[in-house]
Amino acid sequence: MMLAGVTVTDSAVGILARSARLVGADKLGRRLERALEDHVALLALTVDERSVILSTLDDPPAGLAELRDVLMNEHRWREVHRL
């Protein structure tokens, strides 16, 4: 599945879904799980969802480091441009 322009394996998306639920983002967790079940190829994420995912990736497991890098770069860009 593509998230934020990054190909993420199904197992890594599952990790993200569980991580989202652990931080109280049940809606995001369900959305990620549903996307896996439906074999979604590309899932658009809101800015808030990106922030939640970034908050769960302080020490990203294998397969999620690139996603963390992309989300961090986007976050920094939004801060610089005050968006």
C-alpha positions as CSV (number, residue, x, y, z in Angstrom):
1,M,0.0,0.0,0.0
2,M,1.2,3.5,-0.7
3,L,1.1,6.0,2.2
4,A,2.4,9.5,1.7
5,G,4.0,8.3,-1.5
6,V,5.9,5.5,0.2
7,T,5.3,1.8,-0.5
8,V,4.5,0.1,2.9
9,T,4.1,-3.6,3.3
10,D,0.9,-5.1,4.6
11,S,2.6,-6.2,7.8
12,A,4.0,-2.7,8.4
13,V,0.5,-1.2,7.8
14,G,-0.8,-3.6,10.4
15,I,1.9,-2.4,12.8
16,L,0.8,1.2,12.1
17,A,-2.9,0.3,12.7
18,R,-2.0,-1.2,16.1
19,S,0.2,1.7,17.0
20,A,-2.5,4.2,16.1
21,R,-4.9,2.4,18.4
22,L,-2.4,2.4,21.2
23,V,-2.2,6.2,21.1
24,G,-6.0,6.5,21.1
25,A,-6.5,7.0,17.3
26,D,-9.0,4.2,16.9
27,K,-10.6,5.7,13.8
28,L,-7.2,5.8,12.0
29,G,-6.4,2.3,13.2
30,R,-9.8,1.0,11.8
31,R,-9.2,2.9,8.6
32,L,-5.8,1.3,8.1
33,E,-7.2,-2.2,8.9
34,R,-10.1,-1.7,6.5
35,A,-7.7,-0.6,3.8
36,L,-5.7,-3.8,4.3
37,E,-8.8,-5.9,4.1
38,D,-10.0,-4.2,1.0
39,H,-6.6,-4.4,-0.7
40,V,-6.3,-0.7,-1.2
41,A,-3.3,0.3,-3.2
42,L,-3.1,4.0,-2.3
43,L,-4.5,5.5,0.9
44,A,-4.6,9.3,1.2
45,L,-3.9,10.5,4.7
46,T,-5.0,13.7,6.3
47,V,-2.5,16.1,8.0
48,D,-3.9,14.9,11.4
49,E,-3.5,11.3,10.5
50,R,0.1,11.9,9.3
51,S,0.8,13.6,12.7
52,V,-0.6,10.6,14.6
53,I,1.5,8.2,12.5
54,L,4.6,10.3,12.9
55,S,4.1,10.4,16.7
56,T,4.1,6.6,16.8
57,L,7.4,6.3,14.8
58,D,10.0,7.7,17.1
59,D,12.0,4.5,16.7
60,P,10.4,3.0,13.6
61,P,10.5,-0.7,13.0
62,A,11.9,-2.2,9.8
63,G,9.8,-1.1,6.8
64,L,8.6,2.1,8.3
65,A,11.8,4.2,8.5
66,E,11.2,5.7,5.0
67,L,7.6,6.6,5.9
68,R,8.9,8.3,9.0
69,D,11.5,10.3,7.0
70,V,8.9,11.5,4.5
71,L,6.3,12.4,7.2
72,M,9.0,14.3,9.2
73,N,10.1,16.2,6.1
74,E,6.5,17.2,5.4
75,H,6.0,18.2,9.0
76,R,9.1,20.4,8.9
77,W,8.0,22.0,5.6
78,R,4.6,22.8,7.1
79,E,6.3,24.4,10.1
80,V,8.6,26.5,8.0
81,H,5.7,27.7,5.9
82,R,3.4,28.1,8.9
83,L,0.8,25.7,7.5
